[in-house]
Amino acid sequence: MGWMSDETGLEKCTANYAPLTPLSHLQRANIVYPERTALIYGDHQLTYRQYHARVSRLASALTKIGVKSGDVVATILPNTPAQSEAAFGVPACGAILNTINTRLDVDTIAYILDHGEAKVVLVDSQFLPALMQAVDLMEGQPPGIVEVPDPIAGVAGIGKQIDYEGFITTGDPDFEWIMPEDEWESLALNYTSGTTGRPKGVVYHHRGAYLMTMGTPISWRMTLFPTLLQIVPLFHCNGWNHTWMMPVMGGTVVCCRDITAKAIYDAIADHGVTHFGGAPIVLNLIVNATEEERRPFDRTIEVFTAGAPPAPATLEAIGKLGFNITQVYGLTETYGHVTECVWIDEWDDLPAEDQAAIKARQGVAYPQMEHITVVDDQLQQVTMDSGTQGEIVMRGNSVMKGYFKNPEATAKSFAGGYFHSEDLAIQHPDGYIQISDRAKDIIISGGENISSVEVEGALMHHPAVNLCAVVAKPDEKWGEVPCAFIELKDGASADEAEMIAFTRERLAGFKCPKKVVFQELPKTSTGKIQKFELRALAKTY
C-alpha cells in the first residue's frame, strides 16, 4: 500500500479541473489581448474584444432561434470572417459545428444535411443556389438558412434569407457561453471526401481539438503573436485546428477566400504573415508565380504542407524562395496533422537535394499523440529498414470519437486498439515514417508493387512538369501498369516519349509509365488530386 492509497479529499472539483476545450482560448484572449488584431480580411479588421463579442452574438442568436446543446449547425462558407466566427460561435451555444465543403455536388450536400440533421446552415451567397437545390433533395426536415454575403469579395446577397449581419445583431454580446460539462462532448462533425461511396461523418471531441491547439505551436516552433494566412479551408479538418489555436498565441488570422500566388505574396508583404499551411499544390503556386505576382519579404515564412506527399523537387525549389517547409501528415479522422518531420541539425550539412528528400518524409508523432507507427497485417511492427512496407496506425488524444451513425466502420477503423489510416508506408531506422501510397493507389504490375508516389516524385524533377499523378492502367500482360497524367507549366512543352525516357534515368524499367496523358488534373478544393477520376480515365486508354 502506497502513501496515496487513501485519496479521500483528492477528488476532482471546479477548483482543480475544467474540461479541456478550445473555446477557452478565445475567452482568455478577450481578457489578455483585447486590443490586439484577431482577424483581417481585406480592409476589415477585428480586435479580440470585437471578435469575442461577435462570436457571443452568434451563439446567442442561434440559441434564440431554438438551437440547443447537441444540435448540429452547418456552414457552407469559404475562409471568410463568418467561418472563423462560426468555429467558436456554434460550439459556444453548445451546438456541434458541421463545416461543409463548398465544392460538393448538391446530392452530397443533401445527404450530409440529412445525415447530420443540421438545424441551421450559414451559407455564403455564392453557394446559396446550390444549397437551395440540395434542400429540395432532402428527405428530412430542412434547416433554417442564414445567408452570408461577402461585399469585400464583391459577392452580393441574394436577399431571400435572413442576412448574417442582421442575424447576429439579434444576439447578446454578453451571452454566457455554454461550455462543455465533459471534454468528450462532440465539438465538430466533418465529412470525409466520400470518393468510394457516401462520405462518413467524423466526430471530434473538445479534448482532442484543445490538445491539437497546444501541440501545434510546439511543433511549428511558434512564439507569441504569429500571423497566420488562413489558406487551409476551414471545412477541411476545421482548418487543421489553426483557427481554434490562434487566440492562445495572441495571433492574427488573415482570411483568404481565393487562393492565388498573388494573394499569398500580398498577404506576406501587406500583413506580415509568418505562418500558413497548404497542400503541395499551394507550394507549386508559389514556386511558379510570375515576377509580377511576387513581392519581396525579409523573413523566413514557416509552412506546414500536407494532403499529399510533396515532391522533393518542389520542396527544394520553394526552400530557395524564403519558405521553410515542414512536412506534416494526418487525416480527417485525426483532426488534421498528427505527425511532423522534425528537422535534425546534422542534416544541415547534406546537399540540398538530400535535404529535400528528407523533408518529404511524414516523420514522427505530434506531442499530443501517444503512438504512431507502421505495422504489418498482424499489427506487428515492421522492420525499420527504409524498405519494408506496412500500414500507418496511431493512437492518441487527437483521434476522432468515431464515425457518426456508423458503428461498423468505427469498429473496423479502431481494430486492435489503433486507428487504421489505410496509408502504406515504410519506416527509416530513425523511426521516421514515409508514405509509400494509399492502399488503393499501389500499382501491382506482374506481381511487383509500384508506388505511385515514387513515380510521381521522379516526374516532378522534370522542369516542364507543374503537377502529375500516376495511377494503375489495366494491362492484359502485366495486370496493371503505371499511367501518368501530367499538367505542364504554362508555356512548357513535352511529349510522352520524353517523359518515359526521363523516368528511366531515375527508376527501374517496370516502374516507368507505359502511358502518359497531358491534361489539367482534377482537384479537390484543398488541392488533392482526385485519383479516382484518373483511374476511371486510365481504363479508356
LUMDRENTI-354375 format. One record per residue (C-alpha): residue number from 1; x, y, z. Coordinates in steps of 0.02 Angstrom, whole numbers. Layout:
<rs>
{NUM, {X, Y, Z}}
...
</rs>
This chain:
<rs>
{1, {0, 0, 0}}
{2, {74, 167, -52}}
{3, {55, 332, 38}}
{4, {-75, 384, -93}}
{5, {-186, 232, -62}}
{6, {-311, 338, 35}}
{7, {-364, 476, -84}}
{8, {-507, 543, 20}}
{9, {-522, 729, -15}}
{10, {-421, 718, -177}}
{11, {-569, 713, -295}}
{12, {-594, 823, -446}}
{13, {-685, 986, -414}}
{14, {-711, 1152, -503}}
{15, {-554, 1220, -421}}
{16, {-438, 1090, -493}}
{17, {-522, 1026, -651}}
{18, {-604, 1101, -804}}
{19, {-649, 1006, -963}}
{20, {-525, 1046, -1100}}
{21, {-599, 1146, -1244}}
{22, {-529, 1266, -1375}}
{23, {-669, 1386, -1326}}
{24, {-561, 1431, -1176}}
{25, {-431, 1509, -1290}}
{26, {-544, 1646, -1357}}
{27, {-617, 1677, -1184}}
{28, {-440, 1707, -1120}}
{29, {-386, 1811, -1271}}
{30, {-533, 1928, -1240}}
{31, {-459, 1964, -1068}}
{32, {-272, 1957, -1107}}
{33, {-263, 2028, -1284}}
{34, {-424, 2130, -1304}}
{35, {-350, 2263, -1419}}
{36, {-236, 2150, -1523}}
{37, {-292, 2114, -1701}}
{38, {-378, 1945, -1711}}
{39, {-443, 1941, -1891}}
{40, {-400, 2030, -2053}}
{41, {-499, 2017, -2214}}
{42, {-464, 2149, -2346}}
{43, {-484, 2316, -2256}}
{44, {-593, 2233, -2122}}
{45, {-509, 2203, -1953}}
{46, {-570, 2140, -1785}}
{47, {-486, 2153, -1616}}
{48, {-504, 2010, -1495}}
{49, {-633, 2110, -1399}}
{50, {-736, 2133, -1557}}
{51, {-708, 1953, -1612}}
{52, {-768, 1886, -1444}}
{53, {-921, 1999, -1446}}
{54, {-972, 1944, -1622}}
{55, {-947, 1760, -1576}}
{56, {-1055, 1788, -1422}}
{57, {-1190, 1871, -1527}}
{58, {-1189, 1724, -1649}}
{59, {-1203, 1598, -1508}}
{60, {-1344, 1698, -1429}}
{61, {-1437, 1721, -1594}}
{62, {-1430, 1533, -1629}}
{63, {-1498, 1498, -1455}}
{64, {-1641, 1620, -1483}}
{65, {-1700, 1527, -1638}}
{66, {-1705, 1362, -1545}}
{67, {-1532, 1285, -1569}}
{68, {-1496, 1177, -1416}}
{69, {-1345, 1088, -1346}}
{70, {-1304, 938, -1455}}
{71, {-1389, 1008, -1610}}
{72, {-1290, 1022, -1772}}
{73, {-1260, 1189, -1857}}
{74, {-1184, 1180, -2032}}
{75, {-1086, 1306, -2134}}
{76, {-1054, 1318, -2320}}
{77, {-927, 1457, -2318}}
{78, {-755, 1498, -2388}}
{79, {-620, 1561, -2270}}
{80, {-705, 1725, -2226}}
{81, {-729, 1801, -2052}}
{82, {-901, 1721, -2033}}
{83, {-822, 1549, -2047}}
{84, {-697, 1592, -1909}}
{85, {-836, 1663, -1802}}
{86, {-938, 1504, -1826}}
{87, {-789, 1399, -1770}}
{88, {-813, 1473, -1596}}
{89, {-993, 1534, -1600}}
{90, {-1075, 1368, -1643}}
{91, {-995, 1269, -1500}}
{92, {-1015, 1421, -1384}}
{93, {-1203, 1388, -1388}}
{94, {-1173, 1203, -1355}}
{95, {-1201, 1151, -1535}}
{96, {-1093, 1043, -1649}}
{97, {-1007, 1126, -1797}}
{98, {-1026, 1044, -1968}}
{99, {-919, 1135, -2097}}
{100, {-969, 1075, -2272}}
{101, {-852, 1077, -2422}}
{102, {-905, 1219, -2536}}
{103, {-866, 1118, -2694}}
{104, {-979, 969, -2659}}
{105, {-1119, 923, -2778}}
{106, {-1296, 959, -2722}}
{107, {-1339, 775, -2696}}
{108, {-1196, 753, -2573}}
{109, {-1241, 914, -2482}}
{110, {-1419, 850, -2465}}
{111, {-1353, 685, -2396}}
{112, {-1243, 773, -2267}}
{113, {-1385, 887, -2210}}
{114, {-1499, 736, -2190}}
{115, {-1369, 625, -2107}}
{116, {-1305, 760, -1989}}
{117, {-1480, 828, -1955}}
{118, {-1421, 1010, -1964}}
{119, {-1542, 1131, -1883}}
{120, {-1466, 1287, -1964}}
{121, {-1348, 1322, -2109}}
{122, {-1240, 1478, -2128}}
{123, {-1207, 1493, -2315}}
{124, {-1106, 1612, -2423}}
{125, {-1213, 1697, -2555}}
{126, {-1109, 1616, -2694}}
{127, {-1162, 1443, -2634}}
{128, {-1341, 1483, -2586}}
{129, {-1416, 1422, -2753}}
{130, {-1330, 1252, -2731}}
{131, {-1392, 1241, -2552}}
{132, {-1571, 1277, -2605}}
{133, {-1560, 1137, -2734}}
{134, {-1492, 1022, -2600}}
{135, {-1634, 1067, -2481}}
{136, {-1758, 1017, -2616}}
{137, {-1675, 845, -2622}}
{138, {-1677, 817, -2434}}
{139, {-1783, 680, -2357}}
{140, {-1786, 752, -2181}}
{141, {-1826, 919, -2100}}
{142, {-1744, 1062, -2196}}
{143, {-1630, 1175, -2095}}
{144, {-1651, 1359, -2061}}
{145, {-1543, 1464, -2177}}
{146, {-1436, 1617, -2139}}
{147, {-1360, 1700, -2293}}
{148, {-1184, 1771, -2280}}
{149, {-1145, 1899, -2417}}
{150, {-964, 1949, -2445}}
{151, {-956, 2130, -2502}}
{152, {-766, 2134, -2485}}
{153, {-754, 2000, -2620}}
{154, {-896, 2077, -2720}}
{155, {-1017, 1935, -2680}}
{156, {-1185, 2021, -2657}}
{157, {-1326, 1948, -2555}}
{158, {-1474, 1868, -2644}}
{159, {-1588, 1930, -2506}}
{160, {-1718, 1791, -2490}}
{161, {-1648, 1727, -2324}}
{162, {-1604, 1812, -2162}}
{163, {-1441, 1909, -2178}}
{164, {-1294, 1858, -2067}}
{165, {-1255, 2033, -2003}}
{166, {-1438, 2061, -1963}}
{167, {-1447, 1891, -1881}}
{168, {-1304, 1918, -1759}}
{169, {-1370, 2088, -1707}}
{170, {-1515, 1993, -1629}}
{171, {-1389, 1910, -1513}}
{172, {-1320, 1970, -1346}}
{173, {-1134, 2019, -1345}}
{174, {-1131, 1970, -1160}}
{175, {-1207, 1798, -1191}}
{176, {-1137, 1671, -1067}}
{177, {-1055, 1534, -1169}}
{178, {-1114, 1356, -1143}}
{179, {-950, 1269, -1104}}
{180, {-940, 1078, -1111}}
{181, {-976, 985, -950}}
{182, {-870, 841, -1017}}
{183, {-721, 865, -1133}}
{184, {-778, 708, -1227}}
{185, {-932, 803, -1287}}
{186, {-942, 821, -1476}}
{187, {-868, 981, -1546}}
{188, {-873, 957, -1735}}
{189, {-941, 842, -1870}}
{190, {-831, 831, -2025}}
{191, {-873, 725, -2177}}
{192, {-740, 630, -2271}}
{193, {-720, 654, -2458}}
{194, {-827, 503, -2498}}
{195, {-736, 456, -2659}}
{196, {-785, 273, -2639}}
{197, {-964, 292, -2581}}
{198, {-1060, 404, -2464}}
{199, {-950, 514, -2353}}
{200, {-929, 463, -2172}}
{201, {-961, 586, -2031}}
{202, {-807, 605, -1921}}
{203, {-846, 665, -1744}}
{204, {-719, 772, -1648}}
{205, {-720, 799, -1460}}
{206, {-669, 956, -1367}}
{207, {-519, 871, -1285}}
{208, {-439, 819, -1449}}
{209, {-455, 992, -1526}}
{210, {-387, 1077, -1370}}
{211, {-234, 965, -1366}}
{212, {-207, 991, -1553}}
{213, {-201, 1179, -1521}}
{214, {-70, 1152, -1386}}
{215, {36, 1028, -1483}}
{216, {42, 1127, -1646}}
{217, {134, 1282, -1579}}
{218, {269, 1166, -1509}}
{219, {291, 1076, -1673}}
{220, {282, 1236, -1775}}
{221, {411, 1321, -1662}}
{222, {289, 1466, -1635}}
{223, {317, 1614, -1521}}
{224, {182, 1736, -1466}}
{225, {89, 1845, -1592}}
{226, {109, 1749, -1756}}
{227, {13, 1800, -1910}}
{228, {-71, 1654, -1998}}
{229, {-130, 1658, -2177}}
{230, {-287, 1551, -2175}}
{231, {-262, 1450, -2334}}
{232, {-318, 1279, -2272}}
{233, {-509, 1279, -2291}}
{234, {-599, 1276, -2125}}
{235, {-708, 1138, -2197}}
{236, {-551, 1030, -2206}}
{237, {-516, 961, -2031}}
{238, {-576, 1130, -1965}}
{239, {-427, 1213, -2047}}
{240, {-310, 1090, -1960}}
{241, {-374, 1171, -1798}}
{242, {-269, 1327, -1829}}
{243, {-414, 1447, -1806}}
{244, {-450, 1372, -1634}}
{245, {-264, 1386, -1594}}
{246, {-227, 1567, -1639}}
{247, {-309, 1653, -1488}}
{248, {-197, 1557, -1367}}
{249, {-48, 1633, -1460}}
{250, {-124, 1808, -1466}}
{251, {-104, 1788, -1653}}
{252, {-186, 1865, -1805}}
{253, {-281, 1767, -1938}}
{254, {-279, 1837, -2116}}
{255, {-431, 1765, -2205}}
{256, {-404, 1706, -2383}}
{257, {-558, 1674, -2490}}
{258, {-471, 1638, -2656}}
{259, {-301, 1554, -2652}}
{260, {-182, 1626, -2783}}
{261, {4, 1660, -2787}}
{262, {-32, 1847, -2787}}
{263, {-146, 1833, -2634}}
{264, {-11, 1738, -2540}}
{265, {130, 1859, -2583}}
{266, {18, 2010, -2548}}
{267, {-30, 1942, -2376}}
{268, {152, 1914, -2332}}
{269, {201, 2089, -2388}}
{270, {49, 2186, -2326}}
{271, {6, 2096, -2164}}
{272, {169, 2019, -2105}}
{273, {113, 1838, -2123}}
{274, {230, 1721, -2030}}
{275, {144, 1551, -2050}}
{276, {24, 1458, -2161}}
{277, {-25, 1281, -2206}}
{278, {-65, 1210, -2376}}
{279, {-64, 1061, -2490}}
{280, {81, 1035, -2611}}
{281, {-22, 1121, -2747}}
{282, {-5, 1282, -2645}}
{283, {184, 1260, -2644}}
{284, {178, 1242, -2833}}
{285, {81, 1406, -2847}}
{286, {220, 1494, -2753}}
{287, {362, 1413, -2849}}
{288, {281, 1451, -3017}}
{289, {225, 1629, -2976}}
{290, {265, 1761, -3107}}
{291, {379, 1908, -3068}}
{292, {225, 2021, -3067}}
{293, {143, 1912, -2933}}
{294, {295, 1904, -2819}}
{295, {336, 2033, -2687}}
{296, {493, 2041, -2580}}
{297, {495, 1996, -2395}}
{298, {634, 1995, -2266}}
{299, {596, 1844, -2157}}
{300, {576, 1656, -2169}}
{301, {395, 1601, -2186}}
{302, {353, 1441, -2092}}
{303, {243, 1324, -2193}}
{304, {158, 1161, -2148}}
{305, {119, 1055, -2300}}
{306, {6, 903, -2302}}
{307, {-134, 823, -2401}}
{308, {-20, 727, -2519}}
{309, {164, 683, -2514}}
{310, {257, 833, -2588}}
{311, {386, 800, -2722}}
{312, {566, 829, -2663}}
{313, {593, 937, -2818}}
{314, {455, 1055, -2761}}
{315, {524, 1062, -2584}}
{316, {697, 1102, -2649}}
{317, {632, 1242, -2761}}
{318, {523, 1329, -2631}}
{319, {658, 1320, -2499}}
{320, {763, 1439, -2603}}
{321, {623, 1571, -2602}}
{322, {619, 1602, -2414}}
{323, {492, 1471, -2360}}
{324, {539, 1339, -2230}}
{325, {432, 1187, -2265}}
{326, {386, 1060, -2132}}
{327, {300, 903, -2194}}
{328, {155, 851, -2083}}
{329, {29, 712, -2103}}
{330, {-142, 664, -2041}}
{331, {-320, 629, -2091}}
{332, {-493, 699, -2061}}
{333, {-507, 565, -1927}}
{334, {-357, 639, -1833}}
{335, {-406, 824, -1830}}
{336, {-278, 856, -1967}}
{337, {-90, 839, -1946}}
{338, {-26, 719, -1812}}
{339, {149, 682, -1875}}
{340, {289, 802, -1917}}
{341, {459, 789, -2000}}
{342, {562, 855, -1855}}
{343, {724, 926, -1925}}
{344, {890, 861, -1857}}
{345, {1038, 982, -1855}}
{346, {1155, 854, -1934}}
{347, {1050, 862, -2093}}
{348, {1102, 1043, -2121}}
{349, {1265, 985, -2200}}
{350, {1181, 872, -2329}}
{351, {1164, 925, -2512}}
{352, {1002, 1020, -2549}}
{353, {928, 875, -2646}}
{354, {957, 756, -2500}}
{355, {881, 881, -2378}}
{356, {727, 896, -2488}}
{357, {709, 707, -2492}}
{358, {711, 702, -2301}}
{359, {584, 843, -2291}}
{360, {466, 736, -2395}}
{361, {452, 613, -2251}}
{362, {295, 614, -2144}}
{363, {403, 597, -1989}}
{364, {361, 561, -1808}}
{365, {214, 582, -1689}}
{366, {148, 751, -1630}}
{367, {167, 791, -1444}}
{368, {-15, 752, -1401}}
{369, {-14, 584, -1489}}
{370, {28, 426, -1394}}
{371, {98, 313, -1529}}
{372, {109, 317, -1718}}
{373, {200, 182, -1813}}
{374, {195, 63, -1962}}
{375, {132, -116, -1941}}
{376, {106, -272, -2044}}
{377, {-58, -366, -2071}}
{378, {-43, -444, -1896}}
{379, {-22, -272, -1814}}
{380, {162, -310, -1783}}
{381, {294, -175, -1801}}
{382, {377, -181, -1972}}
{383, {565, -184, -1985}}
{384, {630, -5, -1989}}
{385, {743, -32, -2138}}
{386, {682, 102, -2259}}
{387, {605, -33, -2367}}
{388, {480, -145, -2276}}
{389, {305, -83, -2309}}
{390, {156, -81, -2191}}
{391, {7, 22, -2136}}
{392, {18, 181, -2032}}
{393, {-80, 159, -1870}}
{394, {-99, 278, -1725}}
{395, {-171, 307, -1554}}
{396, {-182, 466, -1453}}
{397, {-289, 610, -1397}}
{398, {-316, 685, -1568}}
{399, {-407, 537, -1642}}
{400, {-593, 552, -1680}}
{401, {-731, 486, -1569}}
{402, {-788, 383, -1717}}
{403, {-899, 390, -1871}}
{404, {-1072, 464, -1841}}
{405, {-1212, 333, -1854}}
{406, {-1087, 204, -1919}}
{407, {-1029, 87, -1778}}
{408, {-969, -46, -1901}}
{409, {-849, 73, -1988}}
{410, {-793, 140, -1820}}
{411, {-755, -33, -1753}}
{412, {-658, -78, -1911}}
{413, {-554, 81, -1904}}
{414, {-509, 51, -1720}}
{415, {-468, -135, -1735}}
{416, {-329, -191, -1619}}
{417, {-331, -30, -1518}}
{418, {-261, 82, -1655}}
{419, {-339, 194, -1785}}
{420, {-303, 120, -1957}}
{421, {-255, 252, -2086}}
{422, {-254, 135, -2238}}
{423, {-98, 230, -2292}}
{424, {51, 120, -2339}}
{425, {222, 174, -2280}}
{426, {399, 122, -2237}}
{427, {497, 171, -2082}}
{428, {676, 227, -2080}}
{429, {798, 163, -1947}}
{430, {772, 326, -1850}}
{431, {585, 290, -1840}}
{432, {533, 422, -1968}}
{433, {382, 369, -2069}}
{434, {372, 395, -2257}}
{435, {214, 362, -2355}}
{436, {228, 238, -2498}}
{437, {48, 256, -2554}}
{438, {-133, 244, -2510}}
{439, {-175, 58, -2511}}
{440, {-291, 84, -2660}}
{441, {-157, 181, -2757}}
{442, {-24, 44, -2759}}
{443, {2, -22, -2935}}
{444, {30, -209, -2945}}
{445, {119, -249, -3108}}
{446, {170, -427, -3145}}
{447, {166, -464, -2959}}
{448, {278, -315, -2917}}
{449, {214, -172, -2809}}
{450, {243, 0, -2884}}
{451, {222, 155, -2777}}
{452, {133, 292, -2874}}
{453, {214, 417, -2756}}
{454, {388, 360, -2809}}
{455, {346, 377, -2994}}
{456, {268, 548, -2965}}
{457, {423, 603, -2871}}
{458, {531, 558, -3020}}
{459, {418, 650, -3144}}
{460, {414, 808, -3037}}
{461, {600, 832, -3067}}
{462, {564, 869, -3250}}
{463, {571, 1058, -3275}}
{464, {412, 1061, -3381}}
{465, {301, 971, -3253}}
{466, {187, 1075, -3144}}
{467, {84, 933, -3069}}
{468, {70, 748, -3101}}
{469, {-25, 596, -3042}}
{470, {11, 413, -3076}}
{471, {-125, 280, -3070}}
{472, {-147, 99, -3123}}
{473, {-197, 64, -3302}}
{474, {-265, -111, -3340}}
{475, {-146, -216, -3446}}
{476, {-176, -388, -3522}}
{477, {2, -447, -3495}}
{478, {52, -367, -3330}}
{479, {-118, -345, -3247}}
{480, {-82, -161, -3213}}
{481, {46, -37, -3275}}
{482, {81, 144, -3222}}
{483, {-13, 280, -3317}}
{484, {46, 459, -3289}}
{485, {-65, 612, -3302}}
{486, {38, 771, -3316}}
{487, {-9, 953, -3303}}
{488, {127, 1057, -3385}}
{489, {186, 1228, -3330}}
{490, {121, 1375, -3431}}
{491, {219, 1390, -3592}}
{492, {309, 1224, -3569}}
{493, {302, 1077, -3689}}
{494, {347, 893, -3682}}
{495, {293, 730, -3759}}
{496, {260, 553, -3699}}
{497, {424, 478, -3758}}
{498, {523, 615, -3673}}
{499, {435, 586, -3506}}
{500, {456, 398, -3511}}
{501, {640, 416, -3553}}
{502, {660, 542, -3412}}
{503, {590, 421, -3282}}
{504, {700, 281, -3348}}
{505, {851, 383, -3291}}
{506, {784, 375, -3113}}
{507, {679, 217, -3094}}
{508, {682, 32, -3134}}
{509, {604, -2, -3303}}
{510, {449, -89, -3235}}
{511, {407, 65, -3130}}
{512, {409, 186, -3276}}
{513, {244, 246, -3351}}
{514, {184, 148, -3500}}
{515, {61, 285, -3546}}
{516, {74, 475, -3522}}
{517, {-76, 591, -3538}}
{518, {-58, 781, -3538}}
{519, {-206, 872, -3462}}
{520, {-264, 981, -3317}}
{521, {-282, 871, -3164}}
{522, {-447, 861, -3068}}
{523, {-425, 926, -2891}}
{524, {-523, 946, -2731}}
{525, {-541, 1118, -2651}}
{526, {-395, 1075, -2536}}
{527, {-280, 1039, -2683}}
{528, {-285, 850, -2677}}
{529, {-282, 769, -2847}}
{530, {-436, 663, -2873}}
{531, {-357, 499, -2923}}
{532, {-522, 406, -2930}}
{533, {-567, 510, -3083}}
{534, {-399, 474, -3162}}
{535, {-413, 287, -3127}}
{536, {-577, 285, -3221}}
{537, {-500, 385, -3364}}
{538, {-347, 271, -3374}}
{539, {-459, 124, -3415}}
{540, {-507, 210, -3579}}
{541, {-330, 219, -3646}}
</rs>
